Amino acid sequence: MKAFDAKSIIAEEVAALLGGRAGSLVDGEIIAGDGAKITLQDPATGDALLEYNSAGPALVAQAASGAARAQGIWQGLSGAERGRRLWAMAPLLRQAAESLARLESAQTGKPLRDARAEVARVAEMAEYWAGWCDKIEGRIIPVPSGHTVMVRREALGVVLAITPWNAPIFTAGWNVFPALAAGNAVLLKPSEFTPLTSLALGLIAEQAGLPCGLFQVLAGPGQGTGAALLAAPEIAKVVFVGGVAAGRAVAATAAARGVPTVLELGGKSANIVFDDADFASAIQGAQQAIYAGSGQSCVAGSRLLVQRSLHDRFIAALAEAQRRIRLGDPLDAATEMGPVANARQFAHVRELLAAGEASGAAVMAAERPAALPEGGFWVPPTLLAGLSNEARPAREEIFGPVVAAIPFDDEAEAITLANATPFGLAGAVWTRDLGRAHRVAAAVRAGTFWVNGYRTIHVSVPFGGFGASGHGRSSGQEVLAELTQSKAIWIDTAQQPALGFGHKPG
């Protein structure tokens, strides 16, 4: 295969998975949009890859109406039957795994080996949520009034899921499958930069036997396609994954209509290393925390807090280790890190790098390989040392392969620094002291926290943030409460006393 040839891969896999068409998946077919034209760019070269038209208001209205009809069919099936159909997606995903991974790598710049792992996780998600379809149970409340009260959990109806460009197929599976398991229909709006694997996922759902229109994909930007979806009267809940500003705007628009939201937003997570940590493991973990996925992860350990007695040695070792990370063609299986995914994010990362340098940080960057295309969105693994926790790169989400290293003296200061942020998505501590690990994990405000590890998540475990990182949980059993509503049914089981009016028929 020719190096840096994502355009050929896109053409090949769009033909194999999407019948050669790009657009939106509405009522079981990929059809051309009726909105603005979008051009996808190759993150590795900056070249144009593919053009499609976004979904405008008329197409959104058609999709929303079709989703509501399909949801009635889906809800009418038994939980066991819904589970069988959702389970049937997993083998289809595994059959198409290599094509899906190649398509994901080409459109995002994500290394092929990472894309393969994420597609495998999506198949696992389908199986996990299939198992929940017939296990969404109610309860009986023994009220003191002579009634039996039965509480049912019922589907909401049509759920709008808005997913980002950093992990399109992974976040699609993560958010679509639990909504389907709970009995809902889903309208998915992927990022306009990376719609292709989401379209393929929707077609696979149709092949597995999900009712036509139950899972539809509307491709286009937030200000056009997204706004039309938020205005659709069929929408009962919005699940949003993305940046803070966009998430708050979505929530405000939904709230004006009385539509609730789940928000999974950004993070500025603290990765805390004490001087008693296993040094080699902590170095490896610090790399995994920030450089995996080119740092384009909401849970990225982008603030590296290192105990002062270890700081200089640790930073020197990390700077040396980052030079050995293989930066290259995303579609080469040996590549460990690819480019930043799009031009807008590339500009943002470069701006914050410049801000760090202007604030006096020592910039330790790996060398940029000469073979990388000049027009691509390449940022080598970079370490900023000598920053305070108040500097912009230590406070703002960079969403790139850039980590700010900050020293601390003791446990109390580490906790204070970790919590000195409006975000609260994730964090970690590296220490051999079990008591300290428990204390720090309890004290840091974050929805997910690791001890002597980083970035491990699973669909069975609740995930979400505190503060500016959002609200609600998008996985685990907890998400079923987000995606259903309770109904109380009062059943009169005892003879009631006379109320002083009314007569029995004579």
C-alpha positions in Angstrom: 0.0 0.0 0.0 1.2 3.5 -0.9 2.2 5.5 2.2 -0.2 8.3 3.3 -2.9 7.3 0.8 -6.0 7.7 2.9 -8.0 8.8 -0.1 -7.7 5.4 -1.8 -8.7 3.7 1.4 -11.7 6.0 1.9 -12.8 5.2 -1.7 -12.3 1.5 -1.3 -14.1 1.2 2.1 -16.9 3.6 1.3 -17.6 1.3 -1.7 -17.4 -1.8 0.5 -19.4 -0.6 3.5 -21.6 2.2 2.2 -22.3 1.2 -1.4 -20.2 4.0 -2.6 -22.3 6.7 -1.1 -21.9 9.3 1.6 -24.6 11.4 3.1 -27.1 10.5 5.8 -28.8 7.2 6.7 -32.6 7.8 6.7 -35.3 5.2 6.6 -32.8 2.5 5.8 -31.0 4.1 2.9 -27.9 6.4 2.5 -29.2 9.4 0.7 -27.7 12.6 -0.4 -28.2 15.5 2.0 -30.2 18.6 1.3 -27.9 21.0 3.1 -24.4 22.5 2.9 -21.5 20.7 1.2 -18.9 19.3 3.5 -15.4 18.4 2.5 -13.5 15.8 4.5 -9.7 16.4 4.9 -7.0 13.8 5.3 -5.4 14.6 8.7 -2.1 13.3 7.6 -1.7 15.4 4.5 -4.4 18.1 4.6 -5.7 16.9 1.2 -9.4 16.6 0.4 -10.8 13.1 0.8 -14.5 13.2 0.0 -17.4 15.5 -0.3 -21.0 15.1 0.9 -24.0 17.2 1.5 -25.2 17.7 5.1 -28.7 16.9 6.3 -31.0 19.9 6.2 -34.3 20.5 8.0 -36.5 18.5 5.5 -34.3 15.4 5.8 -34.1 15.8 9.6 -37.9 16.0 9.8 -38.3 12.9 7.7 -35.8 11.0 9.9 -37.4 12.1 13.1 -40.8 11.0 11.9 -39.5 7.6 10.8 -37.6 7.1 14.1 -40.8 7.7 16.0 -42.7 5.1 13.9 -39.9 2.5 14.3 -39.7 3.0 18.0 -43.3 2.0 18.3 -42.4 -1.3 16.5 -39.3 -1.8 18.6 -41.1 -1.2 21.9 -43.8 -3.7 20.9 -41.2 -6.5 20.7 -40.3 -8.5 23.8 -37.1 -7.6 25.6 -35.7 -11.0 24.6 -36.4 -10.4 20.9 -34.8 -6.9 21.1 -31.8 -8.5 22.8 -31.5 -11.1 20.0 -31.5 -8.5 17.3 -29.0 -6.3 19.1 -26.7 -9.3 19.8 -26.8 -10.1 16.0 -24.9 -6.9 15.4 -21.8 -8.2 17.1 -20.8 -10.9 14.5 -21.6 -8.5 11.7 -19.3 -6.0 13.3 -16.5 -8.6 13.6 -16.9 -9.7 10.0 -16.5 -6.1 8.8 -13.9 -5.2 11.5 -10.9 -4.6 9.2 -12.9 -2.5 6.8 -14.3 -0.5 9.6 -10.9 0.0 11.2 -9.3 1.1 7.9 -12.2 3.6 7.3 -11.9 4.9 10.9 -8.2 5.3 10.6 -8.4 7.1 7.3 -11.0 9.6 8.3 -9.6 10.4 11.8 -5.8 10.0 11.5 -6.0 7.5 14.3 -3.4 4.7 14.1 -4.8 1.5 12.5 -3.9 -0.6 15.6 -6.0 1.7 17.8 -8.9 1.7 15.3 -8.9 -2.1 15.3 -9.1 -2.2 19.1 -12.0 0.3 19.1 -14.0 -1.6 16.6 -13.6 -4.8 18.7 -14.8 -2.9 21.7 -17.9 -1.8 19.8 -18.8 -5.4 19.1 -18.4 -6.1 22.8 -20.8 -3.2 23.6 -23.5 -4.7 21.3 -23.3 -7.9 23.2 -23.3 -6.3 26.6 -26.3 -4.1 26.0 -28.1 -7.0 24.2 -28.0 -8.8 27.6 -29.8 -5.9 29.3 -32.8 -5.8 26.9 -34.9 -8.2 29.0 -33.6 -7.1 32.4 -35.0 -3.6 32.7 -37.2 -4.3 35.7 -39.6 -2.3 37.8 -40.4 -2.6 41.5 -43.4 -2.9 44.0 -43.8 -0.2 46.7 -45.8 -1.2 49.8 -47.6 2.1 50.4 -49.8 2.3 53.6 -53.1 3.2 51.8 -54.3 -0.2 50.8 -52.8 0.0 47.4 -50.2 -1.9 45.6 -48.0 0.5 43.6 -46.1 -0.9 40.6 -43.3 1.1 39.2 -42.4 0.5 35.5 -39.4 1.7 33.6 -40.5 2.7 30.1 -38.6 4.0 27.1 -38.4 7.7 26.4 -39.1 7.5 22.7 -36.6 9.1 20.3 -33.1 9.9 21.7 -30.7 12.3 19.9 -27.1 11.3 20.3 -24.4 13.8 19.3 -20.9 12.4 19.1 -17.4 13.8 18.5 -14.7 13.4 15.9 -12.0 11.9 18.1 -13.5 8.3 18.3 -16.5 8.2 16.0 -17.4 4.5 15.9 -16.5 4.0 19.6 -18.7 6.9 20.9 -21.5 5.9 18.5 -21.6 2.4 20.0 -21.1 3.7 23.5 -24.2 6.0 23.3 -26.5 4.3 20.8 -26.6 0.8 22.1 -27.8 1.5 25.7 -30.5 3.7 24.2 -31.7 0.9 21.9 -31.5 -1.6 24.8 -33.8 0.6 26.8 -36.4 0.5 24.0 -35.7 3.9 22.3 -35.1 4.9 18.7 -31.9 6.9 18.1 -31.0 9.7 15.8 -27.2 9.9 15.7 -25.5 13.1 14.6 -21.7 12.4 14.3 -19.2 15.1 13.8 -19.4 16.5 10.3 -15.6 15.7 10.1 -16.0 12.0 10.6 -19.4 10.6 9.7 -18.4 7.5 7.7 -18.1 4.7 10.2 -21.2 5.9 12.0 -23.1 5.5 8.7 -21.6 2.0 8.4 -22.8 1.2 11.9 -26.3 2.2 11.1 -26.4 0.0 8.0 -25.1 -2.9 10.1 -28.0 -2.4 12.5 -30.4 -2.7 9.6 -28.7 -6.0 8.5 -29.0 -7.3 12.1 -32.8 -6.9 12.0 -33.4 -3.7 13.8 -36.6 -2.1 12.5 -36.1 0.2 9.5 -35.6 3.8 10.8 -34.9 2.8 14.4 -31.3 3.9 14.2 -30.7 6.8 11.8 -27.6 8.9 11.1 -27.8 12.5 10.2 -24.5 14.0 9.0 -23.7 17.6 9.1 -22.5 20.5 11.3 -24.0 21.6 14.6 -25.3 24.9 13.4 -27.3 23.3 10.6 -28.0 19.7 11.1 -27.7 19.8 14.8 -30.0 22.8 15.2 -32.7 21.1 13.1 -32.4 17.9 15.2 -32.7 19.8 18.5 -35.9 21.5 17.1 -37.5 18.2 16.1 -40.6 17.6 18.3 -40.0 13.9 18.5 -36.8 14.3 20.5 -37.3 13.2 24.1 -33.7 13.3 25.3 -30.3 14.5 24.1 -27.0 12.8 24.8 -24.1 15.0 23.9 -20.3 14.2 23.8 -18.0 17.0 23.0 -16.6 20.4 24.1 -17.9 22.5 27.0 -19.1 25.5 25.0 -21.0 23.4 22.5 -22.4 21.1 25.2 -23.7 24.0 27.2 -25.3 25.6 24.1 -27.0 22.2 23.3 -28.2 21.9 26.8 -29.6 25.4 26.9 -31.5 24.9 23.6 -32.9 21.5 24.8 -33.9 23.0 28.2 -35.9 25.7 26.5 -38.1 22.9 25.1 -38.1 21.0 28.3 -35.9 18.2 26.9 -33.4 16.7 29.4 -29.7 16.1 28.5 -26.8 13.9 29.4 -23.5 15.8 28.9 -20.1 14.2 28.6 -17.8 17.2 28.1 -14.1 17.9 28.4 -11.4 17.4 31.1 -8.1 18.6 32.4 -7.3 15.5 34.3 -4.5 15.3 36.9 -2.1 12.3 36.7 -0.4 12.3 40.1 2.9 10.6 40.6 4.4 10.2 44.1 8.0 9.5 44.8 7.3 6.0 45.9 5.6 5.0 42.6 6.9 2.2 40.5 9.0 4.4 38.3 8.9 2.4 35.0 5.1 1.8 35.3 4.5 5.4 36.0 6.5 6.5 33.0 4.6 4.1 30.8 1.3 5.2 32.3 2.1 8.9 31.8 2.7 8.3 28.1 -0.5 6.3 27.8 -2.4 9.0 29.6 -1.6 11.8 27.2 -0.1 10.4 23.9 -2.6 7.7 23.1 -4.9 8.9 20.4 -2.6 11.9 19.9 -4.0 13.3 23.2 -7.5 13.6 21.7 -9.3 12.0 24.6 -11.6 13.6 27.1 -9.9 11.7 29.9 -6.3 12.5 28.8 -3.9 13.0 31.7 -2.9 16.4 30.4 -1.7 17.7 33.8 1.2 15.6 35.1 1.7 16.3 38.8 5.0 14.9 40.1 6.3 15.0 43.6 9.2 17.5 43.7 11.7 15.0 45.0 11.1 12.9 41.8 10.2 15.7 39.4 13.4 16.3 37.5 14.3 12.7 37.1 10.8 11.8 36.0 10.5 14.6 33.5 13.9 13.7 31.9 12.9 10.1 31.6 9.5 11.0 30.1 11.1 13.4 27.6 13.4 10.6 26.5 10.6 8.0 26.3 8.4 10.3 24.1 11.2 10.5 21.5 10.8 6.8 20.9 7.1 7.0 20.0 6.6 6.0 16.4 4.9 8.9 14.6 3.8 8.1 11.1 1.2 7.0 8.5 -2.0 6.1 10.5 -2.7 3.2 8.1 0.7 1.6 8.9 0.1 -1.0 11.6 3.5 -0.1 13.1 2.5 3.5 13.8 1.9 4.4 17.4 0.7 8.0 17.0 -0.9 9.9 14.1 -1.8 13.5 13.4 -4.3 15.7 15.1 -7.6 15.0 13.5 -8.6 18.3 11.8 -7.3 21.8 10.9 -9.4 23.6 13.5 -8.1 21.4 16.4 -4.5 21.7 15.0 -4.7 25.5 15.2 -6.0 25.2 18.8 -3.2 23.0 19.9 -0.6 25.2 18.3 -2.1 28.3 20.0 -1.8 26.7 23.4 1.7 25.5 22.7 2.6 29.1 21.9 0.9 30.3 25.1 3.0 27.8 27.1 6.2 29.0 25.6 5.2 32.6 26.1 4.6 31.9 29.8 8.1 30.6 30.2 7.6 26.8 29.9 10.4 24.6 28.8 9.1 22.9 25.6 10.4 19.4 25.3 9.1 17.9 22.0 10.0 14.8 20.1 11.6 15.3 16.7 9.2 15.5 13.8 10.1 12.7 11.3 11.2 14.0 7.9 8.9 11.6 6.1 5.7 13.2 7.4 3.8 15.2 4.8 4.1 19.0 5.2 0.4 19.7 4.8 -0.8 17.4 7.6 -1.8 18.3 11.1 1.2 16.9 12.9 2.1 17.6 16.5 4.9 15.5 18.0 4.6 14.3 21.6 5.4 17.4 23.7 6.1 18.0 27.4 5.7 21.5 28.9 7.8 21.8 32.1 8.1 24.7 34.5 4.4 25.8 34.3 2.3 26.9 37.1 -1.2 25.5 37.5 -2.5 28.9 36.5 -1.0 29.0 33.0 -3.3 28.6 30.1 -1.9 25.2 29.0 -2.4 23.9 32.5 -6.0 25.2 32.8 -7.5 24.8 29.3 -8.2 21.6 27.5 -5.6 21.2 24.8 -6.9 18.0 23.3 -3.6 17.1 21.7 -0.4 15.3 22.5 0.8 18.0 25.0 1.2 17.5 28.7 1.9 20.2 31.4 4.2 19.0 34.1 3.7 20.6 37.6 5.7 19.8 40.8 4.1 19.3 44.2 5.5 18.8 47.7 3.1 16.6 49.6 -0.2 14.8 49.4 -2.3 17.8 50.5 -0.8 20.0 47.8 -1.3 17.3 45.1 -5.0 17.1 46.0 -5.3 20.9 46.0 -3.7 21.2 42.6 -5.7 18.3 41.2 -8.9 20.0 42.2 -7.9 23.5 41.1 -9.9 23.2 37.9 -13.5 23.6 36.9 -13.3 20.1 35.2 -13.8 16.8 37.0 -13.8 14.0 34.5 -10.8 11.7 35.4 -7.6 11.4 37.2 -5.0 8.9 38.6 -2.5 8.4 41.3 0.7 6.4 41.2 2.0 5.2 44.6 2.8 2.0 46.5 1.1 3.4 49.7 -2.4 1.8 49.7 -3.7 4.2 52.3 -2.6 7.2 50.3 -4.1 5.7 47.1 -7.5 5.5 48.9 -7.3 9.0 50.4 -6.3 10.6 47.1 -8.9 8.7 45.1 -11.6 9.8 47.5 -10.4 13.5 47.7 -10.0 14.3 44.0 -13.2 15.4 42.3 -13.5 13.2 39.2 -16.1 10.8 37.8 -13.4 8.2 37.0 -10.1 7.7 39.0 -7.4 5.1 38.5 -4.8 3.8 40.9 -1.5 2.8 39.3 -3.1 2.8 35.9 -4.7 5.1 33.3 -7.4 5.1 30.5 -9.0 1.8 31.3 -12.8 2.0 30.8 -15.5 -0.6 30.2 -19.1 -0.4 29.1 -20.3 -2.0 32.3 -18.9 0.8 34.5 -20.6 4.2 34.9 -18.7 7.0 33.1 -19.3 10.7 33.3 -18.0 13.9 35.0 -18.3 16.5 37.7 -18.5 20.2 37.3 -17.6 21.5 33.8 -17.1 18.0 32.6 -20.8 17.4 32.4 -23.6 15.6 34.1 -25.3 12.2 33.9 -23.6 8.8 33.3 -23.3 7.3 29.8 -22.5 3.7 30.6 -23.0 0.9 33.2 -26.4 0.1 34.7 -26.7 3.8 35.7 -27.3 4.9 32.1 -30.5 2.9 32.0 -32.1 5.4 34.5 -31.0 8.2 32.1 -32.7 6.5 29.1 -36.0 5.4 30.6 -38.7 7.1 32.6 -40.6 5.7 35.6 -44.3 5.2 35.7 -46.2 4.6 39.0 -49.3 2.4 38.6 -51.7 2.4 41.7 -53.8 -0.7 42.1 -56.5 -0.7 44.7 -56.1 -4.0 46.6 -58.2 -3.2 49.7 -61.8 -2.2 50.3 -61.8 1.6 50.7 -63.8 3.5 53.4 -66.9 5.4 52.3 -66.0 8.9 51.2 -69.4 10.5 52.1 -70.7 10.8 48.6 -71.6 8.6 45.6 -74.0 5.7 45.6 -73.8 2.1 44.6 -76.1 1.2 41.7 -79.5 0.0 43.0 
